[in-house]
Structures are given as C-alpha cells and as structure tokens.
Amino acid sequence: MKQLESPTDWLEARKIKTRGREDQRPANIFQGGWQVETAEVQGVQVVKLSAWLKGTDSAPQSYAVVEADFGDGASDSENGSAVLSADANAAYSWTKATLEKLPFNMEWQQSSESRWNFYFNLPVESVCMGLGERLSGFNLRGRVHTLFNYSDDVHVPTLDPLYKSIPFLIIRHQSQYHGIFLDSPARQRWSLDVDLDETAGIELLSRRGWTMYMFSNTSLPDLLASYTALTGRSKLPPTWALGHHQSRWSYPDEKTVLEVAQEFRARKIPCDAIVLDIDYMDEYRVFTLSPDRFANFKDMVSRLQDNKFRVVAIVDPGVKKDAKYFVYRDGKKHDYFCKKADGKTFYGKVWPGQSVFPDFLREDVRLWWAALHGFFIENNISGIWNDMNEPCLLGQGCPLPLDAIELPKEHHQLFMQHDGEGDVGHFEVRNLYGFQMSRSTYEGLRALRPDERPFVLTRAGYAGVQRYAAVWLGDNMSWWEHLALSVPMLLNVGLSGVPFCGVDVGGFGDDCTPELLARWYAVGMFYPFFRNHCSKVGAEQEPWAFSQRVEDSVRHFIETRYQLLPYIRNLFWEHARTGAPIMRPMIWDYPEDHFAAEIDDQFLFGRDILVTPILKRGQRERSVYLPEGIWHPYEGGAPLLGGQLHKVAFELDEVPAFVRDGAIIPFVDTIQSTDDYELTPITFKVWGDQAIGLYLDDDGISFEYEEEGYNEWLLRFEDGEFRSDLVNFGYIAPERDYFYEHNGKKQRVVLQRG
Ligand code: GLC
C-alpha cells in the first residue's frame, strides 16, 4: 500500500487521475469476466453491469439488493394516494444485453491489482444528489466524496467520509433523473466534476468484483421507487418511535432517568422515549446493567411504562476483553470475533477499554448476537440504538489514509472477516459492518418479539440499511451551521433510500443556546426521527433547560409534531409503498421548477407541508420561495401565491411552514404520549375549497398491516361537502371521534367501516 506519509508520496498520488480525459488514465489491466443485463424495475429501465476477477466465474454477491422481495408498488399519482403492490413478490427478469454505449458514457477499468476506475460524463448544468450521508449542501457537485464508514466528532467543512456509505448518486439533467448505484462495500471515492471539465469518476479500492446499476431518464419519484425496489424499503415503524425521544450521554442513574421523565409529564411536554446511553451498563459491558446506579432496572422501566414512556438502550459492537464476562467468553469459545490476518484475535480500544468485535458478516454470529437481545426483552426495553459501528476505535484516526490509492494487503486491514464465501479483509467489506450489526439487532428483536415492529437506530450503514434501522447523523455540534446543514444532509439521506432519519436536535457537541434550541425544535419537529441528544461535556438542553419562553416554544413544536402523527404515519405508508422519502426537496413535486431545484434551506414534509425554517442566529424574517399554487401559513393568516419569493417573519414560537391549498391533513388532538393515540379524536383539516387527502389507520405496533390489517380512506372536499371513501377495511380500531374542519368550522364526521 502507498502509506502516503511523505509529501512526495502525496504528490505522486495526486498525479494518478481518478477522473478526466482518456489520455490521462492509467492502463487497463482487467482480465476477468463481465456482463451487461437490463430489466425494467418498477417502470424504470435499469442497466446492470457486473465484473468479476479472473479465476472467479460469476458476478459477485450482492449485499444491498433484495431482488426477490419487492414488486410493483406503483403509486397512484392521480389522487395522491398509493396502492400496495398486487404482486409484492414479483422478481425482475434480467436479460443479457449488448449495448454500444453504457448510460452516461460510463467507462470502467481495473487500474491495478486493487483499484478500479470508472469514468462518466456530468453535463455542466446537472445537479448531483444522494450518496447517503454527505457533509454538504444539497448539490454534491464540485467535490470528492469518500465512502468509507468513519466516525468523526467535529464535522467541519473539510470533513469527507462520515458514518454511512450509500453509493447511489442521483443526477438531475434537464428535468430528467438518472441514477448510478455501485454495489460494493469497499472504499469508493466519487469525484464529481472537481476539475470543472464535465467529467466525473469513481475510484474503488477492491480486489473483488462489483455490480453497478444505472437508471436512466425518469422522474425523481420513479427513480426512488426503482432504487428502493432493489435495495428494500422500511417497514412501518411502531407509532411510539415517531414521537419525541429524549436522550443524553448519559443520564447516570435511575433517579435521574425517572426525574427527567417526570419533568416531561409535569410540564406537559409530550414525549414517548427515554434513551439510555452507555452509562446504564456495568463498565460498558454490552448486555449488562450497572449494579449500583441501575440496581432496580426492571422496576425503573415499568415505572416509566406506567407513565407511558418507552425505553431505548444503546448497544455498541465492542465487547470488553474480560475473561469473566459471559459475552466475551461465549464469543471467544465459538470463535465469533474478528481476527487479524495472522489468526490472532483483534483487540481495539472503545468505551470498555480493550475490546473484541463480532464478525457480523457471518450468519452464525448475527444469530448469536440477535439472541443476546433476549436480555432486553426480559427487561422490557422497546428499542435498540446501535452506535460506534463503523466500527470506531478510540484514539485512532481513519484506518485507511484518505488519499490511499491502493488497498493495503490483508495484514494491514485491521482484521479479517468471513462472508460465507471465504475470508475477506475488513476494508473490502467495512461499509457493511454497521449494516450487518443493525440487521442482526432487527432480526433478533423481530424473532424475540414477533408481534411488535422493532425499532433499531444505527449510526453506520450501507445501501439498504433502511430495511433494518432508522439513522441519525452522528455527532453534530450545537452550531447554527449544523442546524442549517441538517436540511440538505437529511434530504440526501432520504433520496438515498433511507426515510427514517434525523440529527441530534439541539446539537450533540458544544453548548446549545436558548435561541438555537427553539429554532432547532422548529425544524426538528419535521425530522422523521425526532430526538434531543447531547454529549456529557455540553450544557443541558432538555426542553426546560433555558427560559420559560424557550420552553413554551419547544412545547408548542413538540405538541405540533404529535398533532401531525396521523399525517406522519401516512408518509411512512407512502414510503413503504413507493420508496418516497419523508423529507423531500421541492423538485420532488415540482420537477419543472428550475428555481426550486437547488434550494436547500426549505423542504417538503410529504406533499402538503412546506417547511421554511429560520436557520440563522438573530434572524426573524427570511425569504421563502413558494412553488406554484396557493400556500397557507401553518399557523393561520392570509394565503400566499406560489411561483415567487416572499419575505416572511417567524417568531420564536411559530411553526415555520406552509400548507398546500387543496390538502386535507389528518390531525390528532394533543397527546402526551402515543399510548393515547388510538382513543384520541382526529380532525381532518381542509385547506382550500377543493381538497383531497388520505387517512390510514392500523394498530401502530404489529405486522398485521402486511396482512390487510389496516384501514384506508380517501378524503375529498368538494362543493362545500366533505366525503370519505373507504379503500380498505381490515382493522377493528377502538371507537374514537372524527371531525373535519374547514374555514375554522368543525363538524363531526362518521367514517364508513367495513
Ligand atoms: C458516540 C455517539 C453519541 C453517544 C456517545 C456515547 O459519540 O455518536 O451519540 O452519545 O458515543 O455513547
């Protein structure tokens, strides 16, 4: 490997072009086999290109793609609803093809024993999106994006690799959308027109084959439908996980946890989940409890449950090296931990000190780890938070130098893993470590508690991670810049197929300020995953940490989030059916609007709500761009005309959003916990004189909805009349009251049942 330690090495590395003109490319040494196939995946033409090395005789295995599981879940755009796939198990038939040219003029080669290069065109006016978790504005053009799961604790603009790697790039060119998905969990660097010569390239460091999928000429919703048909979609989350989560590294003992929970109830600030960070454990040994600080753990959990809270507990991959500790002993006995190339166990430092790391690539290890979660079921823990799973080692930087141009030999790749086909160096599959850990967690919870939808949160991930977990974007800071960045970052995560995402509300590192907390909640209430979390070295930032004024604003935003729960549940249904993200760029619904194309300080929350947050300190007014149509200020007031800019003021306690004229949104009355969701009245609010909407209901916790156990109504308002048409009736819900509201007048409605 080139260690690139001396300046000369570095300069030499820079000379090797990862992009650019043909005459600057290294020689192609490829001698293996390759093939091109095509298929129509959800109405989109997809070209699949696979290459494998000499000596192996077929395309490489895929980790991200679930070809057999997903079928035609086409969306019914006419009425804004979506229909479930009639044949959800249809597989795609790939047929071999010979193409004169690949899409984007894609060319590829093997440049050395461990390096592949791809070259493609990127026309000057095209916009690049997706690629998972990028510390970047919405348009990813003009820089190099390294995909190599890495934990960084400051997130400054020069930072490149982050915790997740999702090699799916979306290109918008003349209102058409295209996608490139390079399915390889080895290190990739995407260079997007850095030289301003309309070329782009990918450098992949791997001694294995790969598969690339190219999607062409479609709309953004259809592209996502197609990509998520291949890589999977999130199932409906349990409703409680859509509520507010309160976290801190760490609430040190039972007493503090109970007090925090009590504070929420006493102050009437809605909340569903209390999160336990690493200090609940016995010296950071996973699957244990601190015997003194959490001596009555089960009792604490049941008191929280009585108070309508759920508990989420953190689980890291590092297992403490301790011969007396059962997880270590058991794993050692069965040889479950990663070993170095010389066959010796790999030890690395994390919170518990010297630790070992399960090889989650192996099915037997995943099953073992999954079964260990019986401990949490036994203790009535509702959700699991997987952290540090890049994996992150304390006190060490990125294990592969950023400018590396060759993959190190196996003895330099931290450790080896085993993927069913044989041993493989960790760097070849590093981007899968967190993905496979959260898969193990998800499958464990699913098997141990089959009647409940698992809630798993993960920091590291790869394409397809949405099948197993929600994600948050790691250790941001309590900075206004990070509040602003959260919008484009989450938009790109959503466009990379992962709908259930959020960042730490209030910021993780540094001290939050009163104004920042209030403004952050005004955006955070629209994050699909909504959690206040911060580091132990920062100041407190619970909703009541500052003044009464801030507390009142935060309460208002959290209450508004809870009122929107039926609408948010609709959005997750829509994702499950079509792959649509929850947070969407405006071009999702207004594809021809060139003005809207690159705006990344506003976003659509589903089709009907446009969020236009205040993202700067001291700011009260901002320019808002409304797409075509008529838009109603969320908190009331005269509607504004779209297709133009407006100067709008948002006070500290005002929801910074607009509702589309023509929408019917279901609202539930304010509740303190989703435990009360089912019995609380729902009001369908109508905006405008002709409107349409959707209302879905299910038990919010089981998988019955997959067996038709849900209800669906299409809502209409026309000629002064409200109508609901039953689309499906399969869930006998407890009785509750329903109303509709138009121009401030509220009337009872009776929904037709089966
Ligand atoms: C990591 C996580 C952070 C957590 C901390 C302690 O930094 O990103 O959220 O609080 O570890 O577990």
Boltz pocket constraint, residues with backbone or C-beta under 6 A from the ligand:
constraints:
  - pocket:
      binder: B
      contacts: [[A, 248], [A, 249], [A, 277], [A, 278], [A, 314], [A, 387], [A, 388], [A, 459], [A, 474], [A, 475], [A, 508], [A, 533], [A, 534], [A, 535]]
      max_distance: 6.0
